[in-house]
Amino acid sequence: MNINFDFTGKNFVIVGASSGIGKQTAIELARSGANVLAIGRNIERLEQLKNICPTQIFTMSLDVIDAEQDDWAKLFSNFVSAVGKIDGGVYSAGIVGLTPLNSFDRELAHRIFDTSFWGMINFMQSAAKKKFSNVGSSFVLLSSLAADFGTKSLFAYSAAKAAVKAAVKPIAKEIIRNRHRINTVSPAMVKTDMLGNITYEDEIGASEISRYLLGLGKPEDISGLILFLLSDRAGWITGQDFPLDGGYLLD
Ligand SMILES: NC(=O)c1ccc[n+]([C@@H]2O[C@H](COP(=O)([O-])OP(=O)(O)OC[C@H]3O[C@@H](n4cnc5c(N)ncnc54)[C@H](OP(=O)(O)O)[C@@H]3O)[C@@H](O)[C@H]2O)c1
């Protein structure tokens, strides 16, 4: 059975759309009729994405670490002038890196945190504004199972993802004044560029992989839930977290 959403005439902003989960979500939203502003740093990959749905996908290169409030405001202002106010957005930008307590690279740890957390706060500050978003807009942020479960040498990533999840509840209470909703999605391991060219069995271990009763995740295993949360069918859901784990947590 196929479930198809109709987002015709709706407008969304996807941050971290040049790859992985964000890219898959951008494609599905565009194919469901939405106008999508796809944001990332890699212009070439953004162009490839635009070529998939040239009339629906707009692109903008932006580094969320450097972007100031004015940059976000300008970006929203331009998109809103072109297509109208947004109906929601997805914040999927994130990087991962090892930060062992004894010998971690502080600059890397800050980049991990800034990309997932402070970038998201800057995004939401503009996105939730009445002048940029229609009443009842829906936002989805990418947290991670790593927010709740320890992986050695991953404290910066885990803390950043936990911060995203924790911030959603107070933000939900603020943005309800415009009837906006916001939720997090927390995947376990999904095969994307984020983990680079690792050979999963060798580097993660066959026994760890075997905990995924449904196999490792693919971007399309996550995007379905994101589209649902963006849709009116999720109109009674806000401030919640949704783990997606392929059976990993059953052990
Ligand atoms: N893959 C997993 O196993 C997994 C599991 C749980 C949660 N997550 C979370 O899901 C989200 C998406 O991950 P993914 O697996 O789809 O990763 P991905 O394929 O590496 O995509 C990450 C996206 O973030 C963008 N990005 C990174 N740094 C940025 C910056 N400074 N400014 C603007 N954009 C930036 C990248 O675009 P550019 O390179 O073009 O800038 C890319 O579009 C992340 O937040 C991640 O933490 C992933």
The ligand as an SDF file (V2000), in Angstrom:
LIG
                    3D

 48 52  0  0  0  0  0  0  0  0999 V2000
   22.8020    8.8220    9.3830 N   0  0  0  0  0  0  0  0  0  0  0  0
   22.5390    8.4260   10.6140 C   0  0  0  0  0  0  0  0  0  0  0  0
   22.8660    7.3100   11.0300 O   0  0  0  0  0  0  0  0  0  0  0  0
   21.7940    9.3420   11.5580 C   0  0  0  0  0  0  0  0  0  0  0  0
   21.2430    8.7900   12.7230 C   0  0  0  0  0  0  0  0  0  0  0  0
   20.5700    9.6130   13.6110 C   0  0  0  0  0  0  0  0  0  0  0  0
   20.4330   10.9730   13.3500 C   0  0  0  0  0  0  0  0  0  0  0  0
   20.9810   11.4800   12.2150 N   0  0  0  0  0  0  0  0  0  0  0  0
   20.8360   12.9180   11.9860 C   0  0  0  0  0  0  0  0  0  0  0  0
   20.0920   13.1330   10.8020 O   0  0  0  0  0  0  0  0  0  0  0  0
   20.5120   14.3540   10.1820 C   0  0  0  0  0  0  0  0  0  0  0  0
   20.8150   14.0660    8.7300 C   0  0  0  0  0  0  0  0  0  0  0  0
   21.8830   13.1560    8.6700 O   0  0  0  0  0  0  0  0  0  0  0  0
   22.2580   12.3590    7.3500 P   0  0  0  0  0  0  0  0  0  0  0  0
   22.5750   10.9850    7.7800 O   0  0  0  0  0  0  0  0  0  0  0  0
   21.2500   12.6070    6.3110 O   0  0  0  0  0  0  0  0  0  0  0  0
   23.6600   13.0690    7.0300 O   0  0  0  0  0  0  0  0  0  0  0  0
   24.3100   13.5750    5.6800 P   0  0  0  0  0  0  0  0  0  0  0  0
   23.9180   12.7030    4.5420 O   0  0  0  0  0  0  0  0  0  0  0  0
   25.7520   13.7500    5.9810 O   0  0  0  0  0  0  0  0  0  0  0  0
   23.6120   15.0050    5.4900 O   0  0  0  0  0  0  0  0  0  0  0  0
   23.9110   16.0550    6.3660 C   0  0  0  0  0  0  0  0  0  0  0  0
   23.4200   17.3370    5.7690 C   0  0  0  0  0  0  0  0  0  0  0  0
   23.8120   18.4000    6.6520 O   0  0  0  0  0  0  0  0  0  0  0  0
   24.3630   19.4440    5.8720 C   0  0  0  0  0  0  0  0  0  0  0  0
   25.3180   20.2180    6.6570 N   0  0  0  0  0  0  0  0  0  0  0  0
   26.3180   19.7450    7.4380 C   0  0  0  0  0  0  0  0  0  0  0  0
   27.0110   20.7780    7.9600 N   0  0  0  0  0  0  0  0  0  0  0  0
   26.4160   21.9140    7.5020 C   0  0  0  0  0  0  0  0  0  0  0  0
   26.6710   23.3000    7.6660 C   0  0  0  0  0  0  0  0  0  0  0  0
   27.6750   23.7470    8.4360 N   0  0  0  0  0  0  0  0  0  0  0  0
   25.8610   24.1880    7.0420 N   0  0  0  0  0  0  0  0  0  0  0  0
   24.8520   23.7650    6.2520 C   0  0  0  0  0  0  0  0  0  0  0  0
   24.5550   22.4630    6.0520 N   0  0  0  0  0  0  0  0  0  0  0  0
   25.3390   21.5560    6.6690 C   0  0  0  0  0  0  0  0  0  0  0  0
   25.0400   18.7190    4.7050 C   0  0  0  0  0  0  0  0  0  0  0  0
   25.1520   19.5750    3.5930 O   0  0  0  0  0  0  0  0  0  0  0  0
   26.5270   20.1580    3.0050 P   0  0  0  0  0  0  0  0  0  0  0  0
   27.5830   19.1260    3.1700 O   0  0  0  0  0  0  0  0  0  0  0  0
   26.1500   20.4760    1.5840 O   0  0  0  0  0  0  0  0  0  0  0  0
   26.7690   21.3610    3.8060 O   0  0  0  0  0  0  0  0  0  0  0  0
   24.0200   17.6310    4.4120 C   0  0  0  0  0  0  0  0  0  0  0  0
   23.0270   18.1220    3.5570 O   0  0  0  0  0  0  0  0  0  0  0  0
   21.6980   14.8600   10.9910 C   0  0  0  0  0  0  0  0  0  0  0  0
   21.2670   15.8570   11.8610 O   0  0  0  0  0  0  0  0  0  0  0  0
   22.1390   13.6310   11.7610 C   0  0  0  0  0  0  0  0  0  0  0  0
   22.7780   13.9950   12.9750 O   0  0  0  0  0  0  0  0  0  0  0  0
   21.6390   10.7080   11.2940 C   0  0  0  0  0  0  0  0  0  0  0  0
  1  2  1  0
  2  3  2  0
  2  4  1  0
  4  5  1  0
  4 48  2  0
  5  6  2  0
  6  7  1  0
  7  8  2  0
  8  9  1  0
  8 48  1  0
  9 10  1  0
  9 46  1  0
 10 11  1  0
 11 12  1  0
 11 44  1  0
 12 13  1  0
 13 14  1  0
 14 15  2  0
 14 16  1  0
 14 17  1  0
 17 18  1  0
 18 19  2  0
 18 20  1  0
 18 21  1  0
 21 22  1  0
 22 23  1  0
 23 24  1  0
 23 42  1  0
 24 25  1  0
 25 26  1  0
 25 36  1  0
 26 27  1  0
 26 35  1  0
 27 28  2  0
 28 29  1  0
 29 30  1  0
 29 35  2  0
 30 31  1  0
 30 32  2  0
 32 33  1  0
 33 34  2  0
 34 35  1  0
 36 37  1  0
 36 42  1  0
 37 38  1  0
 38 39  2  0
 38 40  1  0
 38 41  1  0
 42 43  1  0
 44 45  1  0
 44 46  1  0
 46 47  1  0
M  CHG  2   8   1  16  -1
M  END
$$$$
